[in-house]
């Protein structure tokens, strides 16, 4: 192929649009009136009185929840449950400490990643292949747009980890089709995570109890996540979407930074809010899911950021890809190659677009740099400087993540840093009004670990004033304040949803 053809091909790649946004109006998201006031109360009422039939009710409800939005594509999930159930039974090791049969493992992996590749990446592959074919004057491939079932990346990764763990002999195969069906289709974490490992909930799939304390903790956690999504993430999303859809020649440096910062807050509070809701719902049902976010925006390095951001995904890639590839045990160059492979696939996991791939490699590149002498120099800097460097890198990464094209992302970043000229008319105050400024301040404040600090302080106070009249008064006041805050947040959230406030759903690509 000539150099001219190669240039044309890569130009097409750089300017190609991402897959069009899918309408999610029919999908019953957690932050919807239908889910909050009809689906969830009815389910909980039936579930709590179902006795020994709890698992059957939970499986049927999870499948109904998925069918509500995906219809016939429920068959994809049912097929996943059946295939992984059968493969799990056949690949189990004969005795402890010995690996199982690799043939069922291979067949299961081909199925799991085959359906993921077809439904999520078929159009992406064909579009890029057509770009190449068009540069060399060959007929292009016509492919009808393939529907992407919501949550397929989450339940596929869960199923794959189950098979690997059974093959390694770290868990026993699940002999109940109903229980494995719950593991793969469990509706609280189905559409937005966290990615649950089988061994973390294996025992609770069989037997679990819910007491009043667990149920109350679950309710508080769910309301907290819901309020993060509705009261913080949604307003940030509204402003970010307005700015990112502006023609670049109408964007000034302050407006570009506002859009980037709003999106940075939006994706954190949206994603962590859904994780909180999933953890809360799970707690109400007797499951204890692991934490998925740990204040990632206080990180002083990109490595630390990924230890705090989407923990279930980063740990999945570590345990099932990075370590099996050799991790950091086979020399420096091999370690760098492994890291790039992991972050390439991590980016691609988020969506079938070159912007996601670029975002993944962007983070992988900085992870590698932090392992070099440059990283050692960075560690000697004053910690606030380390923090500023890290958060700027993260924000630039989110611009890549959010932008429709790679060229558009570079132009936007250029405007942020004054490298390219946008509009001469600054409309910053048009977007950053009093309402947004208050929401922005609260969102920024809640990126800090305020609540863990308050919990520690409460523990010290209770210990110091244990069983005293003053201690009882303090504990009563704290509990009353917590209850009032939860009620207030729920009220504001419901009012916002009832008013038809902007309520986007960003997980249709995952």
C-alpha positions as CSV (number, residue, x, y, z in Angstrom):
1,X,0.0,0.0,0.0
2,X,1.3,3.4,-0.9
3,X,2.1,6.1,1.7
4,X,-0.7,8.1,0.4
5,X,-3.2,5.3,1.0
6,X,-1.9,4.9,4.5
7,X,-2.3,8.6,5.2
8,X,-5.8,8.5,3.9
9,X,-6.7,5.5,6.0
10,X,-5.4,7.0,9.3
11,X,-7.1,10.3,8.5
12,X,-10.4,8.5,8.2
13,X,-9.7,6.7,11.5
14,X,-9.0,10.0,13.2
15,X,-12.1,11.8,12.0
16,X,-14.5,8.8,12.2
17,X,-17.5,9.3,14.4
18,X,-18.2,7.2,17.4
19,X,-21.3,4.9,17.3
20,X,-24.4,7.0,17.5
21,X,-25.8,7.3,21.0
22,X,-28.5,4.8,21.7
23,X,-31.8,5.9,23.1
24,X,-32.3,4.5,26.6
25,X,-35.8,5.9,27.3
26,X,-37.2,2.4,27.4
27,X,-34.6,1.1,29.9
28,X,-35.6,1.1,33.5
29,X,-32.6,2.9,35.1
30,X,-32.4,3.2,38.9
31,X,-32.9,6.9,38.7
32,X,-36.3,6.7,37.2
33,X,-39.8,7.1,38.7
34,X,-40.8,3.7,37.4
35,X,-38.0,1.9,39.2
36,X,-38.1,3.8,42.4
37,X,-41.9,3.8,43.0
38,X,-43.2,0.8,41.2
39,X,-40.6,-1.9,40.3
40,X,-38.4,-1.8,43.4
41,X,-41.2,-1.6,46.1
42,X,-43.2,-4.4,44.5
43,X,-40.1,-6.6,44.2
44,X,-39.0,-6.0,47.8
45,X,-42.4,-6.8,49.1
46,X,-42.5,-10.1,47.2
47,X,-38.9,-10.9,47.9
48,X,-39.2,-10.4,51.7
49,X,-42.1,-12.9,52.0
50,X,-40.8,-15.4,49.5
51,X,-39.1,-17.6,52.0
52,X,-37.2,-20.5,50.4
53,X,-38.1,-19.2,46.9
54,X,-36.0,-16.1,47.3
55,X,-33.5,-17.1,44.6
56,X,-36.2,-18.0,42.1
57,X,-37.9,-14.6,42.7
58,X,-34.5,-12.8,42.4
59,X,-33.6,-14.6,39.2
60,X,-37.0,-14.0,37.6
61,X,-36.9,-10.3,38.7
62,X,-33.4,-9.8,37.2
63,X,-34.5,-11.3,33.9
64,X,-37.6,-9.2,33.9
65,X,-35.6,-6.1,34.6
66,X,-33.3,-6.9,31.7
67,X,-36.2,-7.8,29.4
68,X,-37.9,-4.4,30.2
69,X,-35.2,-2.6,28.2
70,X,-33.7,-5.2,25.9
71,X,-36.6,-7.4,24.9
72,X,-35.5,-10.3,22.7
73,X,-31.8,-9.7,23.6
74,X,-32.6,-11.3,26.9
75,X,-31.7,-14.5,24.9
76,X,-28.1,-13.3,24.9
77,X,-28.0,-13.3,28.6
78,X,-29.9,-16.6,29.0
79,X,-27.4,-18.2,26.5
80,X,-24.6,-16.9,28.6
81,X,-26.0,-18.4,31.7
82,X,-26.6,-21.8,30.1
83,X,-23.2,-22.0,28.3
84,X,-21.2,-20.9,31.4
85,X,-23.1,-23.3,33.6
86,X,-22.4,-26.3,31.4
87,X,-18.7,-25.3,30.8
88,X,-18.2,-24.8,34.6
89,X,-19.4,-28.3,35.3
90,X,-17.2,-29.9,32.8
91,X,-14.0,-28.0,33.4
92,X,-13.9,-28.5,37.2
93,X,-10.6,-30.1,38.4
94,X,-10.8,-33.7,39.5
95,X,-9.0,-33.0,42.8
96,X,-8.0,-29.9,44.8
97,X,-4.8,-28.1,43.7
98,X,-5.0,-29.4,40.2
99,X,-6.2,-27.3,37.2
100,X,-9.3,-28.4,35.4
101,X,-9.9,-29.3,31.8
102,X,-8.8,-26.6,29.4
103,X,-11.2,-27.6,26.6
104,X,-14.4,-26.4,28.3
105,X,-12.5,-23.3,29.5
106,X,-11.5,-22.5,25.9
107,X,-15.0,-23.1,24.6
108,X,-16.5,-21.0,27.3
109,X,-14.0,-18.1,26.6
110,X,-14.7,-18.3,22.8
111,X,-18.4,-18.0,23.5
112,X,-18.1,-15.2,26.1
113,X,-15.7,-13.0,24.2
114,X,-17.3,-14.0,20.9
115,X,-20.7,-12.6,21.8
116,X,-18.9,-9.5,23.2
117,X,-16.9,-9.0,20.0
118,X,-19.9,-9.5,17.8
119,X,-22.4,-7.2,19.6
120,X,-20.0,-4.6,20.7
121,X,-17.2,-4.4,18.1
122,X,-18.6,-5.8,14.8
123,X,-19.6,-2.3,13.5
124,X,-16.4,-0.8,14.8
125,X,-14.3,-3.4,13.0
126,X,-16.2,-3.2,9.8
127,X,-16.2,0.6,9.8
128,X,-12.4,0.7,10.1
129,X,-12.0,-2.1,7.6
130,X,-14.1,-0.1,5.1
131,X,-11.9,2.9,5.7
132,X,-9.0,0.8,4.6
133,X,-10.8,-0.8,1.7
134,X,-12.0,2.6,0.4
135,X,-8.4,3.9,0.2
136,X,-7.4,1.0,-2.1
137,X,-10.6,1.2,-4.2
138,X,-12.0,-2.2,-3.1
139,X,-15.7,-2.8,-2.4
140,X,-16.7,-2.0,1.1
141,X,-18.6,-4.4,3.5
142,X,-22.2,-3.6,4.2
143,X,-23.2,-4.5,7.7
144,X,-26.5,-3.6,9.3
145,X,-25.9,-1.8,12.6
146,X,-25.6,-4.4,15.4
147,X,-27.6,-3.7,18.6
148,X,-25.4,-3.5,21.7
149,X,-27.2,-5.2,24.7
150,X,-26.8,-3.0,27.8
151,X,-24.4,-4.4,30.4
152,X,-22.9,-7.1,28.1
153,X,-19.4,-6.1,29.1
154,X,-20.2,-6.4,32.8
155,X,-21.9,-9.8,32.7
156,X,-19.4,-11.2,30.2
157,X,-16.4,-10.3,32.4
158,X,-18.2,-11.8,35.4
159,X,-18.9,-15.1,33.5
160,X,-15.3,-15.2,32.2
161,X,-13.8,-14.8,35.7
162,X,-16.1,-17.5,37.0
163,X,-14.8,-20.0,34.5
164,X,-11.2,-19.1,35.1
165,X,-11.6,-19.4,38.9
166,X,-13.2,-22.8,38.5
167,X,-10.5,-23.9,36.1
168,X,-7.8,-22.8,38.6
169,X,-9.6,-24.7,41.4
170,X,-10.0,-21.6,43.5
171,X,-13.8,-22.1,43.6
172,X,-16.1,-25.1,43.1
173,X,-18.4,-25.1,40.1
174,X,-22.0,-23.9,40.8
175,X,-24.2,-26.9,40.4
176,X,-27.4,-24.9,40.7
177,X,-28.5,-23.2,37.4
178,X,-30.6,-20.8,39.3
179,X,-27.7,-19.6,41.5
180,X,-25.4,-19.2,38.6
181,X,-28.1,-17.4,36.7
182,X,-28.4,-14.9,39.6
183,X,-24.6,-14.4,39.6
184,X,-24.6,-13.4,35.9
185,X,-27.9,-11.5,35.8
186,X,-28.2,-9.9,39.3
187,X,-30.1,-6.7,38.5
188,X,-28.6,-4.4,41.2
189,X,-25.1,-4.4,39.5
190,X,-26.1,-5.6,36.0
191,X,-26.0,-2.4,34.0
192,X,-23.3,-0.3,35.6
193,X,-21.3,-2.6,37.9
194,X,-19.4,-3.2,40.0
195,X,-18.0,-6.3,38.4
196,X,-18.6,-8.9,41.0
197,X,-16.3,-11.9,41.5
198,X,-18.0,-15.3,42.0
199,X,-16.0,-16.2,45.0
200,X,-17.1,-13.0,46.8
201,X,-20.7,-14.0,46.8
202,X,-20.6,-17.8,46.3
203,X,-21.8,-18.5,49.9
204,X,-24.5,-15.8,49.9
205,X,-25.9,-17.2,46.6
206,X,-26.7,-20.3,48.6
207,X,-27.8,-18.8,51.9
208,X,-28.2,-15.3,53.1
209,X,-30.1,-13.4,55.7
210,X,-31.1,-9.7,56.0
211,X,-31.6,-8.1,59.3
212,X,-33.0,-4.6,59.9
213,X,-29.6,-3.1,60.3
214,X,-28.4,-4.4,57.0
215,X,-31.6,-3.3,55.3
216,X,-31.3,0.3,56.8
217,X,-27.6,0.5,55.7
218,X,-28.7,-0.6,52.2
219,X,-31.4,2.0,52.0
220,X,-29.1,4.8,53.1
221,X,-26.4,3.7,50.7
222,X,-28.9,3.5,47.8
223,X,-30.3,7.0,48.6
224,X,-26.8,8.4,48.8
225,X,-25.9,7.0,45.4
226,X,-29.2,8.2,43.9
227,X,-28.7,11.7,45.2
228,X,-25.1,11.8,43.8
229,X,-26.5,10.8,40.4
230,X,-29.5,13.1,40.3
231,X,-28.4,16.1,42.3
232,X,-24.7,16.3,41.3
233,X,-23.9,14.2,38.2
234,X,-26.9,15.2,36.2
235,X,-26.4,19.0,36.5
236,X,-22.7,18.6,35.7
237,X,-23.7,16.4,32.7
238,X,-26.1,19.1,31.4
239,X,-23.4,21.8,31.3
240,X,-20.7,19.4,30.0
241,X,-22.9,18.2,27.2
242,X,-23.9,21.8,26.2
243,X,-20.2,22.8,26.0
244,X,-18.9,19.7,24.3
245,X,-21.6,19.9,21.6
246,X,-20.6,23.5,20.7
247,X,-18.7,24.2,17.5
248,X,-15.0,24.5,18.6
249,X,-14.8,28.0,17.1
250,X,-17.3,29.1,19.7
251,X,-15.4,27.7,22.7
252,X,-13.0,29.9,24.7
253,X,-10.3,28.7,27.1
254,X,-12.4,29.3,30.3
255,X,-15.5,27.6,28.8
256,X,-13.3,24.7,27.6
257,X,-12.0,24.2,31.2
258,X,-15.5,24.5,32.6
259,X,-16.7,21.8,30.2
260,X,-13.8,19.5,31.1
261,X,-14.2,20.0,34.8
262,X,-18.0,19.4,34.7
263,X,-17.5,16.2,32.8
264,X,-14.8,15.1,35.3
265,X,-17.3,15.6,38.1
266,X,-20.1,14.1,36.1
267,X,-18.5,10.8,35.2
268,X,-17.3,10.3,38.8
269,X,-20.6,11.1,40.5
270,X,-22.6,9.2,37.9
271,X,-20.4,6.1,38.0
272,X,-19.8,6.1,41.7
273,X,-23.5,6.9,42.3
274,X,-24.6,3.9,40.4
275,X,-22.0,1.7,42.3
276,X,-23.4,3.1,45.6
277,X,-27.0,2.2,44.5
278,X,-25.9,-1.3,43.5
279,X,-24.0,-1.8,46.8
280,X,-27.1,-0.5,48.7
281,X,-29.5,-2.7,46.8
282,X,-27.3,-5.7,47.3
283,X,-27.1,-5.0,51.0
284,X,-30.9,-4.9,51.2
285,X,-30.9,-8.4,49.5
286,X,-28.2,-9.9,51.7
287,X,-25.2,-9.4,49.4
288,X,-22.1,-7.5,50.4
289,X,-20.5,-6.1,47.2
290,X,-17.0,-4.7,47.4
291,X,-16.3,-1.0,47.1
292,X,-15.8,0.3,43.6
293,X,-14.5,3.8,44.1
294,X,-12.3,5.3,46.8
295,X,-12.0,9.0,46.3
296,X,-9.9,8.8,43.1
297,X,-9.6,12.5,42.7
298,X,-7.3,12.9,45.7
299,X,-4.7,10.7,44.0
300,X,-1.1,12.0,43.6
301,X,-0.2,9.6,40.8
302,X,-1.9,7.8,37.9
303,X,-1.1,4.5,39.6
304,X,-2.9,5.6,42.7
305,X,-5.8,6.9,40.6
306,X,-6.3,3.4,39.2
307,X,-6.2,1.9,42.6
308,X,-9.1,4.1,43.6
309,X,-11.1,4.4,40.3
310,X,-13.4,1.6,39.2
311,X,-11.6,-0.8,41.5
312,X,-13.6,-3.9,40.3
313,X,-12.5,-3.3,36.7
314,X,-8.9,-2.5,37.3
315,X,-8.5,-5.5,39.7
316,X,-10.2,-7.7,37.0
317,X,-7.6,-6.7,34.4
318,X,-4.8,-7.2,36.9
319,X,-5.8,-10.7,38.0
320,X,-7.0,-12.1,34.7
321,X,-4.8,-10.3,32.1
322,X,-1.8,-8.4,33.6
323,X,-0.6,-11.2,36.0
324,X,-1.2,-14.1,33.5
325,X,0.8,-12.1,30.9
326,X,3.7,-12.0,33.3
327,X,3.0,-8.8,35.2
328,X,6.3,-7.2,36.2
329,X,8.2,-10.5,36.6
330,X,9.8,-10.8,33.1
331,X,11.8,-7.6,32.8
332,X,11.2,-4.0,32.2
333,X,10.3,-4.0,28.5
334,X,7.9,-6.9,29.0
335,X,6.3,-5.1,31.9
336,X,5.7,-2.0,29.8
337,X,4.3,-4.1,27.0
338,X,1.9,-5.8,29.4
339,X,0.8,-2.5,30.8
340,X,0.1,-1.1,27.3
341,X,-1.9,-4.3,26.4
342,X,-4.0,-4.0,29.6
343,X,-4.8,-0.3,29.1
344,X,-5.4,-0.7,25.4
345,X,-8.1,-3.4,26.2
346,X,-9.3,-1.3,29.2
347,X,-10.0,1.6,26.8
348,X,-11.6,-0.7,24.2
349,X,-13.8,-2.2,27.0
350,X,-15.4,1.1,27.6
351,X,-16.5,1.5,24.0
352,X,-15.9,0.7,20.4
353,X,-14.2,3.9,19.4
354,X,-10.6,5.1,18.9
355,X,-11.2,7.8,21.4
356,X,-11.6,5.2,24.1
357,X,-8.5,3.3,22.9
358,X,-6.5,6.6,22.9
359,X,-7.8,7.3,26.5
360,X,-6.6,3.9,27.7
361,X,-3.2,4.2,26.1
362,X,-2.9,7.7,27.4
363,X,-3.3,6.4,31.0
364,X,-1.1,3.4,30.3
365,X,1.7,5.7,29.0
366,X,1.7,7.7,32.2
367,X,1.7,4.5,34.3
368,X,4.8,3.5,32.4
369,X,6.4,7.0,32.8
370,X,5.8,6.8,36.6
371,X,8.0,3.6,36.6
372,X,10.9,5.4,35.1
373,X,13.4,8.0,36.4
374,X,10.8,10.7,35.6
375,X,8.5,9.0,38.1
376,X,11.2,9.1,40.7
377,X,11.7,12.8,40.1
378,X,7.9,13.3,40.4
379,X,7.9,11.6,43.8
380,X,10.4,14.1,45.1
381,X,8.1,17.0,44.3
382,X,5.9,18.6,47.0
383,X,2.7,16.5,47.3
384,X,0.3,19.3,46.3
385,X,2.3,19.7,43.0
386,X,2.1,15.9,42.5
387,X,-1.7,16.2,43.0
388,X,-2.0,19.0,40.5
389,X,0.0,17.2,37.9
390,X,-2.2,14.0,38.4
391,X,-5.5,15.7,38.3
392,X,-4.6,17.7,35.1
393,X,-3.6,14.5,33.4
394,X,-6.9,12.9,34.5
395,X,-8.9,15.8,33.2
396,X,-7.1,15.7,29.8
397,X,-7.9,12.0,29.7
398,X,-11.6,12.7,30.3
399,X,-11.6,15.1,27.3
400,X,-10.3,12.2,25.2
401,X,-13.0,10.0,26.7
402,X,-15.8,12.4,26.1
403,X,-15.0,13.7,22.7
404,X,-16.6,12.4,19.5
405,X,-13.3,12.2,17.6
406,X,-9.6,12.2,18.3
407,X,-9.0,15.3,16.2
408,X,-11.8,17.1,18.1
409,X,-10.3,16.1,21.4
410,X,-6.9,17.5,20.4
411,X,-8.5,20.7,19.2
412,X,-10.5,21.0,22.5
413,X,-7.3,20.4,24.6
414,X,-5.5,23.0,22.5
415,X,-8.2,25.5,23.4
416,X,-7.9,24.6,27.1
417,X,-4.2,25.4,27.1
418,X,-4.4,28.4,24.7
419,X,-2.5,26.5,21.9
420,X,-5.4,27.0,19.4
421,X,-7.8,29.9,19.3
422,X,-11.5,29.4,19.9
423,X,-14.1,32.1,20.2
424,X,-13.2,35.7,21.1
425,X,-16.5,36.1,22.9
426,X,-16.4,34.5,26.3
427,X,-19.7,33.0,27.5
428,X,-18.3,31.5,30.7
429,X,-20.8,33.2,33.0
430,X,-23.7,32.1,30.8
431,X,-23.0,28.5,31.8
432,X,-21.5,29.1,35.3
433,X,-24.6,30.6,36.9
434,X,-25.4,30.7,40.6
435,X,-27.1,27.3,40.6
436,X,-24.2,25.5,38.8
437,X,-21.6,27.3,41.0
438,X,-23.3,25.9,44.2
439,X,-23.6,22.4,42.7
440,X,-20.0,22.6,41.4
441,X,-18.7,23.7,44.9
442,X,-20.6,20.8,46.6
443,X,-19.4,18.3,44.1
444,X,-15.8,19.4,44.4
445,X,-16.1,19.2,48.2
446,X,-17.5,15.7,48.1
447,X,-14.6,14.5,46.0
448,X,-12.6,14.7,49.3
449,X,-12.8,12.0,51.9
450,X,-15.0,14.0,54.3
451,X,-17.3,11.2,55.3
452,X,-14.6,8.7,56.3
453,X,-13.1,11.5,58.5
454,X,-16.5,12.2,60.1
455,X,-17.0,8.5,60.8
456,X,-13.6,8.3,62.5
457,X,-14.4,11.4,64.5
458,X,-17.8,9.9,65.5
459,X,-16.0,6.7,66.6
460,X,-13.6,8.6,68.8
461,X,-16.4,10.6,70.4
462,X,-18.5,7.5,71.1
463,X,-15.5,5.7,72.6
464,X,-14.6,8.7,74.8
465,X,-18.2,9.3,76.0
466,X,-19.2,5.6,76.1
467,X,-22.3,4.9,78.2
468,X,-22.5,8.4,79.5
469,X,-25.4,10.7,79.3
470,X,-23.4,13.1,77.1
471,X,-22.5,10.2,74.9
472,X,-26.1,9.0,74.5
473,X,-27.1,12.6,73.6
474,X,-24.3,12.9,71.0
475,X,-25.1,9.6,69.4
476,X,-28.8,10.4,69.3
477,X,-28.1,13.8,67.7
478,X,-25.8,12.2,65.1
479,X,-28.4,9.6,64.2
480,X,-31.2,12.2,64.0
481,X,-29.0,14.3,61.7
482,X,-28.2,11.4,59.5
483,X,-31.9,10.5,59.2
484,X,-32.9,14.1,58.4
485,X,-30.1,14.3,55.8
486,X,-31.3,11.1,54.1
487,X,-34.9,12.3,54.1
488,X,-33.9,15.6,52.7
489,X,-31.7,14.1,49.9
490,X,-34.6,11.8,48.9
491,X,-37.0,14.6,48.8
492,X,-34.8,16.8,46.6
493,X,-34.0,13.8,44.4
494,X,-37.7,13.0,43.8
495,X,-38.6,16.6,43.2
496,X,-35.8,16.8,40.6
497,X,-37.0,13.6,38.8
498,X,-40.6,14.6,39.0
499,X,-39.7,17.9,37.3
500,X,-38.2,16.1,34.4
501,X,-34.6,17.2,35.1
502,X,-31.9,16.1,32.7
503,X,-31.2,12.5,33.5
504,X,-28.7,10.9,31.0
505,X,-27.7,7.3,30.9
506,X,-24.0,6.8,30.0
507,X,-23.6,3.1,30.3
508,X,-25.2,1.9,27.0
509,X,-21.7,1.5,25.5
510,X,-20.3,-0.6,28.4
